[in-house]
């Protein structure tokens, strides 16, 4: 169960990184509206990744030793 949650968190981190890179590209081109939009998406992905990772971490601490 926690493996799947960690994987989902990693996917969200990857989406956040991609959105950050895209925002930077738009910013360099002077397209500030698009840069802001992608920055906001990056923040949403990052927040979601954080919550998924925190939940997975909390659950992994509850797993007993074999």
PDBQT receptor file of N, H, CA, C and O in Angstrom, charges set to zero:
ATOM      1  N   UNK A   1       0.828  -1.187   0.000  1.00  0.00    +0.000 N 
ATOM      2  CA  UNK A   1       0.000   0.000   0.000  1.00  0.00    +0.000 C 
ATOM      3  C   UNK A   1       0.873   1.252   0.000  1.00  0.00    +0.000 C 
ATOM      4  O   UNK A   1       0.638   2.153  -0.805  1.00  0.00    +0.000 OA
ATOM      5  N   UNK A   2       1.852   1.333   0.860  1.00  0.00    +0.000 N 
ATOM      6  H   UNK A   2       2.043   0.601   1.514  1.00  0.00    +0.000 HD
ATOM      7  CA  UNK A   2       2.670   2.554   0.922  1.00  0.00    +0.000 C 
ATOM      8  C   UNK A   2       3.530   2.713  -0.320  1.00  0.00    +0.000 C 
ATOM      9  O   UNK A   2       3.871   3.834  -0.695  1.00  0.00    +0.000 OA
ATOM     10  N   UNK A   3       3.885   1.603  -0.966  1.00  0.00    +0.000 N 
ATOM     11  H   UNK A   3       3.608   0.692  -0.661  1.00  0.00    +0.000 HD
ATOM     12  CA  UNK A   3       4.665   1.705  -2.204  1.00  0.00    +0.000 C 
ATOM     13  C   UNK A   3       3.879   2.504  -3.237  1.00  0.00    +0.000 C 
ATOM     14  O   UNK A   3       4.439   3.374  -3.905  1.00  0.00    +0.000 OA
ATOM     15  N   UNK A   4       2.614   2.223  -3.372  1.00  0.00    +0.000 N 
ATOM     16  H   UNK A   4       2.159   1.516  -2.830  1.00  0.00    +0.000 HD
ATOM     17  CA  UNK A   4       1.760   2.938  -4.323  1.00  0.00    +0.000 C 
ATOM     18  C   UNK A   4       1.656   4.418  -3.955  1.00  0.00    +0.000 C 
ATOM     19  O   UNK A   4       1.676   5.274  -4.838  1.00  0.00    +0.000 OA
ATOM     20  N   UNK A   5       1.548   4.720  -2.690  1.00  0.00    +0.000 N 
ATOM     21  H   UNK A   5       1.532   4.024  -1.973  1.00  0.00    +0.000 HD
ATOM     22  CA  UNK A   5       1.456   6.115  -2.257  1.00  0.00    +0.000 C 
ATOM     23  C   UNK A   5       2.760   6.864  -2.521  1.00  0.00    +0.000 C 
ATOM     24  O   UNK A   5       2.742   8.026  -2.925  1.00  0.00    +0.000 OA
ATOM     25  N   UNK A   6       3.878   6.203  -2.294  1.00  0.00    +0.000 N 
ATOM     26  H   UNK A   6       3.892   5.258  -1.966  1.00  0.00    +0.000 HD
ATOM     27  CA  UNK A   6       5.172   6.823  -2.593  1.00  0.00    +0.000 C 
ATOM     28  C   UNK A   6       5.309   7.068  -4.099  1.00  0.00    +0.000 C 
ATOM     29  O   UNK A   6       5.833   8.100  -4.518  1.00  0.00    +0.000 OA
ATOM     30  N   UNK A   7       4.841   6.128  -4.899  1.00  0.00    +0.000 N 
ATOM     31  H   UNK A   7       4.416   5.289  -4.559  1.00  0.00    +0.000 HD
ATOM     32  CA  UNK A   7       4.900   6.268  -6.355  1.00  0.00    +0.000 C 
ATOM     33  C   UNK A   7       4.043   7.448  -6.801  1.00  0.00    +0.000 C 
ATOM     34  O   UNK A   7       4.466   8.235  -7.648  1.00  0.00    +0.000 OA
ATOM     35  N   UNK A   8       2.847   7.576  -6.240  1.00  0.00    +0.000 N 
ATOM     36  H   UNK A   8       2.503   6.937  -5.552  1.00  0.00    +0.000 HD
ATOM     37  CA  UNK A   8       1.969   8.696  -6.592  1.00  0.00    +0.000 C 
ATOM     38  C   UNK A   8       2.595  10.025  -6.179  1.00  0.00    +0.000 C 
ATOM     39  O   UNK A   8       2.495  11.008  -6.912  1.00  0.00    +0.000 OA
ATOM     40  N   UNK A   9       3.230  10.064  -5.031  1.00  0.00    +0.000 N 
ATOM     41  H   UNK A   9       3.311   9.265  -4.435  1.00  0.00    +0.000 HD
ATOM     42  CA  UNK A   9       3.909  11.287  -4.585  1.00  0.00    +0.000 C 
ATOM     43  C   UNK A   9       5.046  11.638  -5.541  1.00  0.00    +0.000 C 
ATOM     44  O   UNK A   9       5.229  12.805  -5.888  1.00  0.00    +0.000 OA
ATOM     45  N   UNK A  10       5.804  10.635  -5.965  1.00  0.00    +0.000 N 
ATOM     46  H   UNK A  10       5.655   9.688  -5.683  1.00  0.00    +0.000 HD
ATOM     47  CA  UNK A  10       6.909  10.866  -6.900  1.00  0.00    +0.000 C 
ATOM     48  C   UNK A  10       6.391  11.403  -8.229  1.00  0.00    +0.000 C 
ATOM     49  O   UNK A  10       7.008  12.289  -8.821  1.00  0.00    +0.000 OA
ATOM     50  N   UNK A  11       5.267  10.877  -8.701  1.00  0.00    +0.000 N 
ATOM     51  H   UNK A  11       4.766  10.158  -8.220  1.00  0.00    +0.000 HD
ATOM     52  CA  UNK A  11       4.677  11.380  -9.944  1.00  0.00    +0.000 C 
ATOM     53  C   UNK A  11       4.300  12.855  -9.814  1.00  0.00    +0.000 C 
ATOM     54  O   UNK A  11       4.518  13.640 -10.737  1.00  0.00    +0.000 OA
ATOM     55  N   UNK A  12       3.736  13.224  -8.672  1.00  0.00    +0.000 N 
ATOM     56  H   UNK A  12       3.559  12.586  -7.922  1.00  0.00    +0.000 HD
ATOM     57  CA  UNK A  12       3.363  14.619  -8.455  1.00  0.00    +0.000 C 
ATOM     58  C   UNK A  12       4.597  15.512  -8.393  1.00  0.00    +0.000 C 
ATOM     59  O   UNK A  12       4.575  16.638  -8.890  1.00  0.00    +0.000 OA
ATOM     60  N   UNK A  13       5.677  15.011  -7.782  1.00  0.00    +0.000 N 
ATOM     61  H   UNK A  13       5.694  14.096  -7.378  1.00  0.00    +0.000 HD
ATOM     62  CA  UNK A  13       6.933  15.769  -7.751  1.00  0.00    +0.000 C 
ATOM     63  C   UNK A  13       7.462  15.990  -9.165  1.00  0.00    +0.000 C 
ATOM     64  O   UNK A  13       7.947  17.072  -9.494  1.00  0.00    +0.000 OA
ATOM     65  N   UNK A  14       7.364  14.953  -9.999  1.00  0.00    +0.000 N 
ATOM     66  H   UNK A  14       6.970  14.073  -9.732  1.00  0.00    +0.000 HD
ATOM     67  CA  UNK A  14       7.817  15.078 -11.382  1.00  0.00    +0.000 C 
ATOM     68  C   UNK A  14       6.975  16.093 -12.154  1.00  0.00    +0.000 C 
ATOM     69  O   UNK A  14       7.514  16.884 -12.928  1.00  0.00    +0.000 OA
ATOM     70  N   UNK A  15       5.662  16.075 -11.948  1.00  0.00    +0.000 N 
ATOM     71  H   UNK A  15       5.224  15.433 -11.319  1.00  0.00    +0.000 HD
ATOM     72  CA  UNK A  15       4.794  17.051 -12.605  1.00  0.00    +0.000 C 
ATOM     73  C   UNK A  15       5.116  18.467 -12.140  1.00  0.00    +0.000 C 
ATOM     74  O   UNK A  15       5.094  19.407 -12.934  1.00  0.00    +0.000 OA
ATOM     75  N   UNK A  16       5.415  18.614 -10.860  1.00  0.00    +0.000 N 
ATOM     76  H   UNK A  16       5.433  17.850 -10.215  1.00  0.00    +0.000 HD
ATOM     77  CA  UNK A  16       5.774  19.928 -10.330  1.00  0.00    +0.000 C 
ATOM     78  C   UNK A  16       7.071  20.420 -10.960  1.00  0.00    +0.000 C 
ATOM     79  O   UNK A  16       7.177  21.588 -11.333  1.00  0.00    +0.000 OA
ATOM     80  N   UNK A  17       8.048  19.542 -11.078  1.00  0.00    +0.000 N 
ATOM     81  H   UNK A  17       7.962  18.593 -10.774  1.00  0.00    +0.000 HD
ATOM     82  CA  UNK A  17       9.323  19.927 -11.682  1.00  0.00    +0.000 C 
ATOM     83  C   UNK A  17       9.136  20.337 -13.136  1.00  0.00    +0.000 C 
ATOM     84  O   UNK A  17       9.719  21.323 -13.588  1.00  0.00    +0.000 OA
ATOM     85  N   UNK A  18       8.326  19.585 -13.864  1.00  0.00    +0.000 N 
ATOM     86  H   UNK A  18       7.853  18.784 -13.497  1.00  0.00    +0.000 HD
ATOM     87  CA  UNK A  18       8.067  19.922 -15.265  1.00  0.00    +0.000 C 
ATOM     88  C   UNK A  18       7.374  21.282 -15.369  1.00  0.00    +0.000 C 
ATOM     89  O   UNK A  18       7.724  22.095 -16.224  1.00  0.00    +0.000 OA
ATOM     90  N   UNK A  19       6.398  21.527 -14.504  1.00  0.00    +0.000 N 
ATOM     91  H   UNK A  19       6.113  20.867 -13.809  1.00  0.00    +0.000 HD
ATOM     92  CA  UNK A  19       5.694  22.805 -14.523  1.00  0.00    +0.000 C 
ATOM     93  C   UNK A  19       6.640  23.957 -14.171  1.00  0.00    +0.000 C 
ATOM     94  O   UNK A  19       6.537  25.042 -14.743  1.00  0.00    +0.000 OA
ATOM     95  N   UNK A  20       7.553  23.723 -13.240  1.00  0.00    +0.000 N 
ATOM     96  H   UNK A  20       7.637  22.842 -12.775  1.00  0.00    +0.000 HD
ATOM     97  CA  UNK A  20       8.551  24.749 -12.897  1.00  0.00    +0.000 C 
ATOM     98  C   UNK A  20       9.438  25.067 -14.089  1.00  0.00    +0.000 C 
ATOM     99  O   UNK A  20       9.700  26.234 -14.381  1.00  0.00    +0.000 OA
ATOM    100  N   UNK A  21       9.899  24.031 -14.776  1.00  0.00    +0.000 N 
ATOM    101  H   UNK A  21       9.686  23.083 -14.538  1.00  0.00    +0.000 HD
ATOM    102  CA  UNK A  21      10.748  24.251 -15.960  1.00  0.00    +0.000 C 
ATOM    103  C   UNK A  21       9.993  25.010 -17.048  1.00  0.00    +0.000 C 
ATOM    104  O   UNK A  21      10.537  25.914 -17.681  1.00  0.00    +0.000 OA
ATOM    105  N   UNK A  22       8.736  24.629 -17.255  1.00  0.00    +0.000 N 
ATOM    106  H   UNK A  22       8.294  23.894 -16.740  1.00  0.00    +0.000 HD
ATOM    107  CA  UNK A  22       7.922  25.306 -18.264  1.00  0.00    +0.000 C 
ATOM    108  C   UNK A  22       7.699  26.759 -17.880  1.00  0.00    +0.000 C 
ATOM    109  O   UNK A  22       7.758  27.642 -18.736  1.00  0.00    +0.000 OA
ATOM    110  N   UNK A  23       7.444  27.015 -16.612  1.00  0.00    +0.000 N 
ATOM    111  H   UNK A  23       7.396  26.298 -15.917  1.00  0.00    +0.000 HD
ATOM    112  CA  UNK A  23       7.262  28.398 -16.143  1.00  0.00    +0.000 C 
ATOM    113  C   UNK A  23       8.533  29.208 -16.389  1.00  0.00    +0.000 C 
ATOM    114  O   UNK A  23       8.466  30.360 -16.818  1.00  0.00    +0.000 OA
ATOM    115  N   UNK A  24       9.682  28.608 -16.118  1.00  0.00    +0.000 N 
ATOM    116  H   UNK A  24       9.737  27.673 -15.770  1.00  0.00    +0.000 HD
ATOM    117  CA  UNK A  24      10.954  29.305 -16.332  1.00  0.00    +0.000 C 
ATOM    118  C   UNK A  24      11.155  29.629 -17.810  1.00  0.00    +0.000 C 
ATOM    119  O   UNK A  24      11.625  30.714 -18.151  1.00  0.00    +0.000 OA
ATOM    120  N   UNK A  25      10.801  28.696 -18.680  1.00  0.00    +0.000 N 
ATOM    121  H   UNK A  25      10.419  27.815 -18.402  1.00  0.00    +0.000 HD
ATOM    122  CA  UNK A  25      10.933  28.937 -20.119  1.00  0.00    +0.000 C 
ATOM    123  C   UNK A  25      10.050  30.098 -20.566  1.00  0.00    +0.000 C 
ATOM    124  O   UNK A  25      10.494  30.960 -21.325  1.00  0.00    +0.000 OA
ATOM    125  N   UNK A  26       8.817  30.124 -20.106  1.00  0.00    +0.000 N 
ATOM    126  H   UNK A  26       8.456  29.424 -19.490  1.00  0.00    +0.000 HD
ATOM    127  CA  UNK A  26       7.908  31.213 -20.461  1.00  0.00    +0.000 C 
ATOM    128  C   UNK A  26       8.396  32.543 -19.896  1.00  0.00    +0.000 C 
ATOM    129  O   UNK A  26       8.285  33.584 -20.543  1.00  0.00    +0.000 OA
ATOM    130  N   UNK A  27       8.930  32.493 -18.694  1.00  0.00    +0.000 N 
ATOM    131  H   UNK A  27       9.019  31.647 -18.168  1.00  0.00    +0.000 HD
ATOM    132  CA  UNK A  27       9.447  33.710 -18.072  1.00  0.00    +0.000 C 
ATOM    133  C   UNK A  27      10.607  34.280 -18.886  1.00  0.00    +0.000 C 
ATOM    134  O   UNK A  27      10.687  35.488 -19.106  1.00  0.00    +0.000 OA
ATOM    135  N   UNK A  28      11.508  33.396 -19.331  1.00  0.00    +0.000 N 
ATOM    136  H   UNK A  28      11.443  32.415 -19.153  1.00  0.00    +0.000 HD
ATOM    137  CA  UNK A  28      12.646  33.839 -20.134  1.00  0.00    +0.000 C 
ATOM    138  C   UNK A  28      12.204  34.466 -21.457  1.00  0.00    +0.000 C 
ATOM    139  O   UNK A  28      12.871  35.358 -21.980  1.00  0.00    +0.000 OA
ATOM    140  N   UNK A  29      11.083  33.998 -21.991  1.00  0.00    +0.000 N 
ATOM    141  H   UNK A  29      10.541  33.273 -21.566  1.00  0.00    +0.000 HD
ATOM    142  CA  UNK A  29      10.561  34.524 -23.253  1.00  0.00    +0.000 C 
ATOM    143  C   UNK A  29       9.727  35.791 -23.050  1.00  0.00    +0.000 C 
ATOM    144  O   UNK A  29       9.297  36.418 -24.018  1.00  0.00    +0.000 OA
ATOM    145  N   UNK A  30       9.502  36.164 -21.789  1.00  0.00    +0.000 N 
ATOM    146  H   UNK A  30       9.852  35.655 -21.003  1.00  0.00    +0.000 HD
ATOM    147  CA  UNK A  30       8.715  37.350 -21.497  1.00  0.00    +0.000 C 
ATOM    148  C   UNK A  30       7.215  37.099 -21.466  1.00  0.00    +0.000 C 
ATOM    149  O   UNK A  30       6.429  38.043 -21.388  1.00  0.00    +0.000 OA
ATOM    150  N   UNK A  31       6.815  35.842 -21.525  1.00  0.00    +0.000 N 
ATOM    151  H   UNK A  31       7.454  35.075 -21.588  1.00  0.00    +0.000 HD
ATOM    152  CA  UNK A  31       5.390  35.492 -21.465  1.00  0.00    +0.000 C 
ATOM    153  C   UNK A  31       5.012  35.270 -20.002  1.00  0.00    +0.000 C 
ATOM    154  O   UNK A  31       4.910  34.136 -19.535  1.00  0.00    +0.000 OA
ATOM    155  N   UNK A  32       4.809  36.365 -19.301  1.00  0.00    +0.000 N 
ATOM    156  H   UNK A  32       4.892  37.286 -19.680  1.00  0.00    +0.000 HD
ATOM    157  CA  UNK A  32       4.624  36.300 -17.854  1.00  0.00    +0.000 C 
ATOM    158  C   UNK A  32       3.288  35.690 -17.454  1.00  0.00    +0.000 C 
ATOM    159  O   UNK A  32       3.187  35.064 -16.399  1.00  0.00    +0.000 OA
ATOM    160  N   UNK A  33       2.265  35.865 -18.280  1.00  0.00    +0.000 N 
ATOM    161  H   UNK A  33       2.347  36.373 -19.137  1.00  0.00    +0.000 HD
ATOM    162  CA  UNK A  33       0.961  35.264 -17.967  1.00  0.00    +0.000 C 
ATOM    163  C   UNK A  33       1.079  33.742 -17.941  1.00  0.00    +0.000 C 
ATOM    164  O   UNK A  33       0.592  33.093 -17.015  1.00  0.00    +0.000 OA
ATOM    165  N   UNK A  34       1.719  33.182 -18.948  1.00  0.00    +0.000 N 
ATOM    166  H   UNK A  34       2.114  33.709 -19.700  1.00  0.00    +0.000 HD
ATOM    167  CA  UNK A  34       1.911  31.730 -18.993  1.00  0.00    +0.000 C 
ATOM    168  C   UNK A  34       2.851  31.275 -17.877  1.00  0.00    +0.000 C 
ATOM    169  O   UNK A  34       2.654  30.208 -17.295  1.00  0.00    +0.000 OA
ATOM    170  N   UNK A  35       3.862  32.072 -17.580  1.00  0.00    +0.000 N 
ATOM    171  H   UNK A  35       4.023  32.938 -18.053  1.00  0.00    +0.000 HD
ATOM    172  CA  UNK A  35       4.807  31.719 -16.516  1.00  0.00    +0.000 C 
ATOM    173  C   UNK A  35       4.091  31.629 -15.171  1.00  0.00    +0.000 C 
ATOM    174  O   UNK A  35       4.331  30.707 -14.392  1.00  0.00    +0.000 OA
ATOM    175  N   UNK A  36       3.224  32.581 -14.911  1.00  0.00    +0.000 N 
ATOM    176  H   UNK A  36       3.030  33.330 -15.544  1.00  0.00    +0.000 HD
ATOM    177  CA  UNK A  36       2.464  32.569 -13.654  1.00  0.00    +0.000 C 
ATOM    178  C   UNK A  36       1.545  31.360 -13.605  1.00  0.00    +0.000 C 
ATOM    179  O   UNK A  36       1.450  30.685 -12.580  1.00  0.00    +0.000 OA
ATOM    180  N   UNK A  37       0.866  31.087 -14.717  1.00  0.00    +0.000 N 
ATOM    181  H   UNK A  37       0.943  31.635 -15.550  1.00  0.00    +0.000 HD
ATOM    182  CA  UNK A  37      -0.061  29.954 -14.754  1.00  0.00    +0.000 C 
ATOM    183  C   UNK A  37       0.687  28.650 -14.450  1.00  0.00    +0.000 C 
ATOM    184  O   UNK A  37       0.226  27.847 -13.639  1.00  0.00    +0.000 OA
ATOM    185  N   UNK A  38       1.824  28.441 -15.089  1.00  0.00    +0.000 N 
ATOM    186  H   UNK A  38       2.199  29.094 -15.747  1.00  0.00    +0.000 HD
ATOM    187  CA  UNK A  38       2.592  27.215 -14.863  1.00  0.00    +0.000 C 
ATOM    188  C   UNK A  38       3.188  27.182 -13.445  1.00  0.00    +0.000 C 
ATOM    189  O   UNK A  38       3.307  26.110 -12.851  1.00  0.00    +0.000 OA
ATOM    190  N   UNK A  39       3.552  28.318 -12.920  1.00  0.00    +0.000 N 
ATOM    191  H   UNK A  39       3.455  29.189 -13.402  1.00  0.00    +0.000 HD
ATOM    192  CA  UNK A  39       4.047  28.380 -11.540  1.00  0.00    +0.000 C 
ATOM    193  C   UNK A  39       2.963  27.961 -10.554  1.00  0.00    +0.000 C 
ATOM    194  O   UNK A  39       3.229  27.255  -9.582  1.00  0.00    +0.000 OA
ATOM    195  N   UNK A  40       1.749  28.401 -10.818  1.00  0.00    +0.000 N 
ATOM    196  H   UNK A  40       1.532  28.975 -11.608  1.00  0.00    +0.000 HD
ATOM    197  CA  UNK A  40       0.631  28.019  -9.945  1.00  0.00    +0.000 C 
ATOM    198  C   UNK A  40       0.364  26.523 -10.022  1.00  0.00    +0.000 C 
ATOM    199  O   UNK A  40       0.089  25.894  -8.999  1.00  0.00    +0.000 OA
ATOM    200  N   UNK A  41       0.440  25.942 -11.216  1.00  0.00    +0.000 N 
ATOM    201  H   UNK A  41       0.663  26.452 -12.046  1.00  0.00    +0.000 HD
ATOM    202  CA  UNK A  41       0.271  24.488 -11.361  1.00  0.00    +0.000 C 
ATOM    203  C   UNK A  41       1.386  23.770 -10.608  1.00  0.00    +0.000 C 
ATOM    204  O   UNK A  41       1.144  22.765  -9.939  1.00  0.00    +0.000 OA
ATOM    205  N   UNK A  42       2.601  24.286 -10.718  1.00  0.00    +0.000 N 
ATOM    206  H   UNK A  42       2.798  25.103 -11.261  1.00  0.00    +0.000 HD
ATOM    207  CA  UNK A  42       3.732  23.668 -10.021  1.00  0.00    +0.000 C 
ATOM    208  C   UNK A  42       3.489  23.656  -8.521  1.00  0.00    +0.000 C 
ATOM    209  O   UNK A  42       3.767  22.657  -7.856  1.00  0.00    +0.000 OA
ATOM    210  N   UNK A  43       2.979  24.742  -7.987  1.00  0.00    +0.000 N 
ATOM    211  H   UNK A  43       2.753  25.553  -8.527  1.00  0.00    +0.000 HD
ATOM    212  CA  UNK A  43       2.690  24.806  -6.553  1.00  0.00    +0.000 C 
ATOM    213  C   UNK A  43       1.617  23.789  -6.166  1.00  0.00    +0.000 C 
ATOM    214  O   UNK A  43       1.733  23.125  -5.137  1.00  0.00    +0.000 OA
ATOM    215  N   UNK A  44       0.586  23.669  -6.980  1.00  0.00    +0.000 N 
ATOM    216  H   UNK A  44       0.492  24.209  -7.816  1.00  0.00    +0.000 HD
ATOM    217  CA  UNK A  44      -0.468  22.692  -6.696  1.00  0.00    +0.000 C 
ATOM    218  C   UNK A  44       0.081  21.266  -6.703  1.00  0.00    +0.000 C 
ATOM    219  O   UNK A  44      -0.205  20.478  -5.801  1.00  0.00    +0.000 OA
ATOM    220  N   UNK A  45       0.873  20.941  -7.727  1.00  0.00    +0.000 N 
ATOM    221  H   UNK A  45       1.106  21.581  -8.460  1.00  0.00    +0.000 HD
ATOM    222  CA  UNK A  45       1.473  19.597  -7.784  1.00  0.00    +0.000 C 
ATOM    223  C   UNK A  45       2.384  19.358  -6.592  1.00  0.00    +0.000 C 
ATOM    224  O   UNK A  45       2.371  18.279  -6.000  1.00  0.00    +0.000 OA
ATOM    225  N   UNK A  46       3.170  20.361  -6.244  1.00  0.00    +0.000 N 
ATOM    226  H   UNK A  46       3.180  21.238  -6.726  1.00  0.00    +0.000 HD
ATOM    227  CA  UNK A  46       4.106  20.231  -5.136  1.00  0.00    +0.000 C 
ATOM    228  C   UNK A  46       3.370  20.027  -3.811  1.00  0.00    +0.000 C 
ATOM    229  O   UNK A  46       3.756  19.179  -3.006  1.00  0.00    +0.000 OA
ATOM    230  N   UNK A  47       2.318  20.801  -3.589  1.00  0.00    +0.000 N 
ATOM    231  H   UNK A  47       2.004  21.490  -4.242  1.00  0.00    +0.000 HD
ATOM    232  CA  UNK A  47       1.522  20.645  -2.367  1.00  0.00    +0.000 C 
ATOM    233  C   UNK A  47       0.902  19.254  -2.295  1.00  0.00    +0.000 C 
ATOM    234  O   UNK A  47       0.904  18.616  -1.242  1.00  0.00    +0.000 OA
ATOM    235  N   UNK A  48       0.374  18.794  -3.422  1.00  0.00    +0.000 N 
ATOM    236  H   UNK A  48       0.373  19.313  -4.277  1.00  0.00    +0.000 HD
ATOM    237  CA  UNK A  48      -0.240  17.472  -3.448  1.00  0.00    +0.000 C 
ATOM    238  C   UNK A  48       0.805  16.392  -3.183  1.00  0.00    +0.000 C 
ATOM    239  O   UNK A  48       0.549  15.442  -2.443  1.00  0.00    +0.000 OA
ATOM    240  N   UNK A  49       1.971  16.539  -3.784  1.00  0.00    +0.000 N 
ATOM    241  H   UNK A  49       2.179  17.311  -4.385  1.00  0.00    +0.000 HD
ATOM    242  CA  UNK A  49       3.056  15.577  -3.564  1.00  0.00    +0.000 C 
ATOM    243  C   UNK A  49       3.458  15.545  -2.096  1.00  0.00    +0.000 C 
ATOM    244  O   UNK A  49       3.678  14.473  -1.533  1.00  0.00    +0.000 OA
ATOM    245  N   UNK A  50       3.552  16.710  -1.480  1.00  0.00    +0.000 N 
ATOM    246  H   UNK A  50       3.372  17.581  -1.937  1.00  0.00    +0.000 HD
ATOM    247  CA  UNK A  50       3.924  16.787  -0.066  1.00  0.00    +0.000 C 
ATOM    248  C   UNK A  50       2.922  16.020   0.798  1.00  0.00    +0.000 C 
ATOM    249  O   UNK A  50       3.311  15.246   1.673  1.00  0.00    +0.000 OA
ATOM    250  N   UNK A  51       1.640  16.239   0.548  1.00  0.00    +0.000 N 
ATOM    251  H   UNK A  51       1.324  16.867  -0.162  1.00  0.00    +0.000 HD
ATOM    252  CA  UNK A  51       0.620  15.568   1.361  1.00  0.00    +0.000 C 
ATOM    253  C   UNK A  51       0.628  14.052   1.138  1.00  0.00    +0.000 C 
ATOM    254  O   UNK A  51       0.466  13.282   2.085  1.00  0.00    +0.000 OA
ATOM    255  N   UNK A  52       0.815  13.629  -0.106  1.00  0.00    +0.000 N 
ATOM    256  H   UNK A  52       0.946  14.254  -0.875  1.00  0.00    +0.000 HD
ATOM    257  CA  UNK A  52       0.900  12.194  -0.380  1.00  0.00    +0.000 C 
ATOM    258  C   UNK A  52       2.127  11.581   0.292  1.00  0.00    +0.000 C 
ATOM    259  O   UNK A  52       2.040  10.503   0.879  1.00  0.00    +0.000 OA
ATOM    260  N   UNK A  53       3.261  12.260   0.208  1.00  0.00    +0.000 N 
ATOM    261  H   UNK A  53       3.331  13.136  -0.269  1.00  0.00    +0.000 HD
ATOM    262  CA  UNK A  53       4.487  11.741   0.820  1.00  0.00    +0.000 C 
ATOM    263  C   UNK A  53       4.362  11.678   2.337  1.00  0.00    +0.000 C 
ATOM    264  O   UNK A  53       4.812  10.722   2.968  1.00  0.00    +0.000 OA
ATOM    265  N   UNK A  54       3.756  12.693   2.907  1.00  0.00    +0.000 N 
ATOM    266  H   UNK A  54       3.391  13.470   2.395  1.00  0.00    +0.000 HD
ATOM    267  CA  UNK A  54       3.575  12.718   4.363  1.00  0.00    +0.000 C 
ATOM    268  C   UNK A  54       2.659  11.575   4.805  1.00  0.00    +0.000 C 
ATOM    269  O   UNK A  54       2.923  10.910   5.807  1.00  0.00    +0.000 OA
ATOM    270  N   UNK A  55       1.591  11.357   4.055  1.00  0.00    +0.000 N 
ATOM    271  H   UNK A  55       1.376  11.897   3.241  1.00  0.00    +0.000 HD
ATOM    272  CA  UNK A  55       0.671  10.272   4.372  1.00  0.00    +0.000 C 
ATOM    273  C   UNK A  55       1.370   8.918   4.239  1.00  0.00    +0.000 C 
ATOM    274  O   UNK A  55       1.210   8.052   5.099  1.00  0.00    +0.000 OA
ATOM    275  N   UNK A  56       2.134   8.733   3.181  1.00  0.00    +0.000 N 
ATOM    276  H   UNK A  56       2.265   9.436   2.482  1.00  0.00    +0.000 HD
ATOM    277  CA  UNK A  56       2.860   7.475   2.987  1.00  0.00    +0.000 C 
ATOM    278  C   UNK A  56       3.878   7.260   4.100  1.00  0.00    +0.000 C 
ATOM    279  O   UNK A  56       4.036   6.148   4.603  1.00  0.00    +0.000 OA
ATOM    280  N   UNK A  57       4.567   8.337   4.481  1.00  0.00    +0.000 N 
ATOM    281  H   UNK A  57       4.438   9.241   4.072  1.00  0.00    +0.000 HD
ATOM    282  CA  UNK A  57       5.553   8.237   5.560  1.00  0.00    +0.000 C 
ATOM    283  C   UNK A  57       4.878   7.831   6.869  1.00  0.00    +0.000 C 
ATOM    284  O   UNK A  57       5.376   6.967   7.590  1.00  0.00    +0.000 OA
ATOM    285  N   UNK A  58       3.750   8.454   7.167  1.00  0.00    +0.000 N 
ATOM    286  H   UNK A  58       3.345   9.156   6.581  1.00  0.00    +0.000 HD
ATOM    287  CA  UNK A  58       3.036   8.131   8.405  1.00  0.00    +0.000 C 
ATOM    288  C   UNK A  58       2.569   6.682   8.415  1.00  0.00    +0.000 C 
ATOM    289  O   UNK A  58       2.645   6.006   9.441  1.00  0.00    +0.000 OA
ATOM    290  N   UNK A  59       2.087   6.208   7.270  1.00  0.00    +0.000 N 
ATOM    291  H   UNK A  59       2.025   6.758   6.437  1.00  0.00    +0.000 HD
ATOM    292  CA  UNK A  59       1.630   4.824   7.195  1.00  0.00    +0.000 C 
ATOM    293  C   UNK A  59       2.798   3.845   7.264  1.00  0.00    +0.000 C 
ATOM    294  O   UNK A  59       2.672   2.774   7.858  1.00  0.00    +0.000 OA
ATOM    295  N   UNK A  60       3.923   4.197   6.670  1.00  0.00    +0.000 N 
ATOM    296  H   UNK A  60       4.026   5.067   6.187  1.00  0.00    +0.000 HD
ATOM    297  CA  UNK A  60       5.066   3.281   6.681  1.00  0.00    +0.000 C 
ATOM    298  C   UNK A  60       5.610   3.124   8.096  1.00  0.00    +0.000 C 
ATOM    299  O   UNK A  60       6.184   2.085   8.423  1.00  0.00    +0.000 OA
ATOM    300  N   UNK A  61       5.438   4.139   8.940  1.00  0.00    +0.000 N 
ATOM    301  H   UNK A  61       4.971   4.983   8.675  1.00  0.00    +0.000 HD
ATOM    302  CA  UNK A  61       5.875   4.049  10.322  1.00  0.00    +0.000 C 
ATOM    303  C   UNK A  61       4.994   3.141  11.156  1.00  0.00    +0.000 C 
ATOM    304  O   UNK A  61       5.382   2.716  12.244  1.00  0.00    +0.000 OA
ATOM    305  N   UNK A  62       3.800   2.841  10.641  1.00  0.00    +0.000 N 
ATOM    306  H   UNK A  62       3.485   3.186   9.757  1.00  0.00    +0.000 HD
ATOM    307  CA  UNK A  62       2.867   1.986  11.363  1.00  0.00    +0.000 C 
ATOM    308  C   UNK A  62       3.052   0.515  11.016  1.00  0.00    +0.000 C 
ATOM    309  O   UNK A  62       2.468  -0.352  11.666  1.00  0.00    +0.000 OA
ATOM    310  N   UNK A  63       3.849   0.228  10.011  1.00  0.00    +0.000 N 
ATOM    311  H   UNK A  63       4.324   0.932   9.483  1.00  0.00    +0.000 HD
ATOM    312  CA  UNK A  63       4.064  -1.156   9.592  1.00  0.00    +0.000 C 
ATOM    313  C   UNK A  63       5.017  -1.826  10.585  1.00  0.00    +0.000 C 
ATOM    314  O   UNK A  63       6.086  -1.303  10.900  1.00  0.00    +0.000 OA
ATOM    315  N   UNK A  64       4.601  -2.982  11.061  1.00  0.00    +0.000 N 
ATOM    316  H   UNK A  64       3.732  -3.407  10.805  1.00  0.00    +0.000 HD
ATOM    317  CA  UNK A  64       5.431  -3.729  12.000  1.00  0.00    +0.000 C 
ATOM    318  C   UNK A  64       6.550  -4.464  11.306  1.00  0.00    +0.000 C 
ATOM    319  O   UNK A  64       6.522  -4.648  10.089  1.00  0.00    +0.000 OA
ATOM    320  N   UNK A  65       7.541  -4.889  12.077  1.00  0.00    +0.000 N 
ATOM    321  H   UNK A  65       7.564  -4.740  13.066  1.00  0.00    +0.000 HD
ATOM    322  CA  UNK A  65       8.660  -5.663  11.523  1.00  0.00    +0.000 C 
ATOM    323  C   UNK A  65       8.209  -7.076  11.236  1.00  0.00    +0.000 C 
ATOM    324  O   UNK A  65       7.344  -7.630  11.914  1.00  0.00    +0.000 OA
ATOM    325  N   UNK A  66       8.822  -7.644  10.210  1.00  0.00    +0.000 N 
ATOM    326  H   UNK A  66       9.525  -7.194   9.659  1.00  0.00    +0.000 HD
ATOM    327  CA  UNK A  66       8.521  -9.040   9.861  1.00  0.00    +0.000 C 
ATOM    328  C   UNK A  66       9.466  -9.970  10.551  1.00  0.00    +0.000 C 
ATOM    329  O   UNK A  66       9.371 -11.185  10.381  1.00  0.00    +0.000 OA
TER     330      UNK A  66
